[in-house]
Amino acid sequence: MKVLSALISSLTLLSLNVVGLSDVQAQTVQPQTQGFQFESVPVTVFGNGCPSGNAQISLVGNTLSVAFPRFQAVAVSPRVVSQSCSLRIGLNVPRGYRVQPINLRYSGSTNVPQGGTAALRVRPVFQGRVIPSSNDLNANFSSGSSGGWLKDVAITGDTIDACANPVNSVFGINTTLIARATNVAAGQRTQIGFNGIYRIRFNLTPC
């Protein structure tokens, strides 16, 4: 009987420890930046490829989505066409945080006939400096390629330190689409399009 009582007591203690551990783990995974908001996010859109229209901004968790009108470069044989669109995003970081951009995601599509090529050029800039990346932000599309493309690239931007005071900064993205139809058959065209959405993921650290 004593053995049975000791066993029950041990199991009860173990259960309480497991419950306690679960509670601690649940508290640990709760994001400390759940209530984070940039104080304002003004966006400027400019370039020879930018259609008219306003950009829309949303911040969900640590990901800032910037949606603006789609644009494309289309070249009919035997032309080469380049279209560019640039964003300037004002990030007003509230006091008490460190903020660093860590990932950039964007997508589009191509239709490249035989003899043509297309290219995507993306250049992110943060606090006046070009942001380095772990993988190539650009893409080249060879003759005969067609369909959708997606880039999801880790970047290493400088950290905004707003621990003591709010900080106003600018995140910029320059996007260029190039369609080449110099060697395609007469009447055919090379096309590359951008879907018009950038998703920028940040590391948000309370001070």
C-alpha positions in Angstrom: 0.0 0.0 0.0 2.9 2.3 0.9 4.5 1.6 -2.5 1.2 2.3 -4.3 0.8 5.6 -2.5 4.4 6.6 -3.2 3.9 5.8 -6.9 0.7 7.9 -7.1 2.5 10.8 -5.3 5.4 10.6 -7.8 3.1 10.5 -10.8 1.1 13.5 -9.4 4.4 15.5 -8.9 5.5 14.6 -12.4 2.2 15.8 -13.9 2.5 19.1 -12.0 6.0 19.5 -13.2 5.0 18.8 -16.8 2.1 21.3 -16.5 4.4 23.9 -15.0 6.9 23.3 -17.8 4.2 23.7 -20.5 3.1 27.0 -18.9 6.6 28.3 -19.0 7.1 27.2 -22.6 3.8 28.8 -23.6 4.9 32.1 -22.0 8.3 31.9 -23.7 6.9 31.6 -27.3 4.5 34.5 -26.9 6.0 37.2 -29.1 7.1 40.2 -27.1 6.6 42.4 -30.1 3.0 41.4 -30.7 1.8 45.0 -30.2 4.6 46.7 -32.2 3.6 49.3 -34.8 5.6 51.7 -36.9 4.3 55.1 -36.0 3.7 55.9 -39.7 4.8 54.3 -42.9 4.6 56.9 -45.8 5.5 55.5 -49.2 6.8 57.2 -52.3 6.6 55.4 -55.7 8.4 56.7 -58.8 10.0 55.5 -62.0 9.3 55.1 -65.7 7.6 51.7 -65.2 5.4 52.7 -62.2 1.7 52.8 -63.1 -0.4 55.4 -61.5 -1.9 54.4 -58.1 -1.3 54.4 -54.4 0.8 52.0 -52.4 -1.0 50.1 -49.6 0.8 49.1 -46.4 0.1 46.5 -43.8 2.1 45.2 -40.8 1.3 41.7 -39.5 3.6 40.5 -36.8 7.1 41.3 -38.0 6.3 41.4 -41.7 5.6 44.7 -43.5 3.8 44.2 -46.9 3.9 47.0 -49.5 1.4 46.6 -52.4 1.6 48.9 -55.4 0.4 48.6 -59.0 1.9 45.8 -61.0 4.3 46.7 -63.8 6.0 44.9 -66.6 8.5 45.2 -69.4 7.5 44.1 -72.9 9.8 44.0 -75.9 8.6 43.2 -79.5 11.3 41.9 -81.9 13.9 43.2 -82.2 13.7 45.7 -79.3 15.1 45.8 -75.8 12.9 47.4 -73.1 13.8 48.4 -69.6 11.2 49.5 -67.0 12.0 50.6 -63.4 9.9 51.3 -60.3 11.3 52.5 -57.0 9.8 52.6 -53.5 10.9 54.8 -50.6 9.3 53.6 -47.3 9.4 55.9 -44.3 9.9 53.8 -41.1 9.3 55.7 -37.9 10.4 53.4 -35.1 8.9 54.0 -31.7 11.1 54.3 -28.6 12.1 51.1 -26.9 13.0 48.9 -29.9 15.8 47.7 -32.1 14.7 47.0 -35.7 16.6 45.2 -38.4 15.3 44.1 -41.9 16.2 40.4 -42.3 14.2 39.0 -45.3 12.7 40.2 -48.6 10.1 38.3 -50.6 8.6 39.2 -54.1 7.3 37.5 -57.2 6.3 37.8 -60.8 6.1 36.0 -64.1 7.9 35.8 -67.5 7.2 34.8 -71.1 10.4 34.5 -73.0 10.3 33.1 -76.6 13.2 31.4 -78.3 16.0 33.9 -78.9 14.9 36.2 -76.1 16.0 36.8 -72.6 14.7 38.7 -69.5 16.2 40.0 -66.3 15.2 41.2 -62.9 17.3 43.6 -60.9 16.5 44.4 -57.3 18.5 46.8 -55.1 17.3 47.4 -51.5 18.7 50.4 -49.6 18.4 51.0 -45.9 19.6 54.1 -44.0 21.5 55.2 -47.1 23.4 52.0 -47.6 22.9 49.1 -50.0 21.7 46.0 -48.1 23.8 42.9 -48.5 22.1 39.5 -49.0 22.9 35.9 -48.5 21.6 34.9 -52.0 21.2 36.8 -55.3 18.3 39.2 -55.2 18.4 39.4 -59.0 17.4 36.8 -61.6 18.1 36.1 -65.3 15.6 34.2 -67.5 16.9 32.3 -70.5 15.4 31.8 -73.9 12.3 29.7 -73.8 11.5 30.2 -70.1 7.9 30.9 -69.1 5.8 31.0 -65.9 5.9 32.4 -62.4 9.0 33.1 -60.4 9.5 33.8 -56.6 12.4 35.3 -54.7 12.6 34.8 -50.9 16.0 36.1 -49.8 17.6 36.7 -46.4 19.1 40.2 -46.1 21.3 41.8 -43.5 20.3 45.4 -43.0 21.7 47.7 -40.4 19.9 47.8 -37.0 17.9 50.9 -36.0 18.5 51.5 -32.3 15.5 53.4 -30.9 16.1 52.3 -27.3 16.5 55.8 -26.0 14.6 57.8 -28.6 12.3 57.3 -31.6 14.2 57.0 -34.9 13.0 58.0 -38.4 14.5 56.1 -41.3 13.9 55.1 -44.9 13.8 51.7 -46.5 14.2 51.9 -50.3 13.8 49.3 -53.0 14.8 49.9 -56.7 13.3 47.3 -59.1 14.2 47.1 -62.8 12.7 44.7 -65.4 14.5 44.1 -68.7 13.0 42.4 -71.7 15.2 41.5 -74.7 13.8 40.5 -78.0 16.7 41.2 -80.3 16.9 37.6 -81.7 13.3 36.5 -81.5 11.1 35.8 -84.5 9.3 38.7 -86.1 6.1 39.6 -84.3 7.0 37.7 -81.1 7.6 39.5 -77.8 9.5 39.0 -74.6 7.7 39.8 -71.4 8.6 40.0 -67.7 6.2 41.2 -65.0 6.4 42.1 -61.3 3.4 41.3 -59.1 3.6 44.6 -57.2 4.0 43.2 -53.7 7.1 43.4 -51.5 7.1 41.6 -48.1 9.8 42.8 -45.8 10.4 40.8 -42.6 12.1 42.5 -39.6 13.7 41.4 -36.4 12.0 43.5 -33.7 13.7 43.4 -30.4 12.4 45.3 -27.3 15.3 47.1 -25.5 
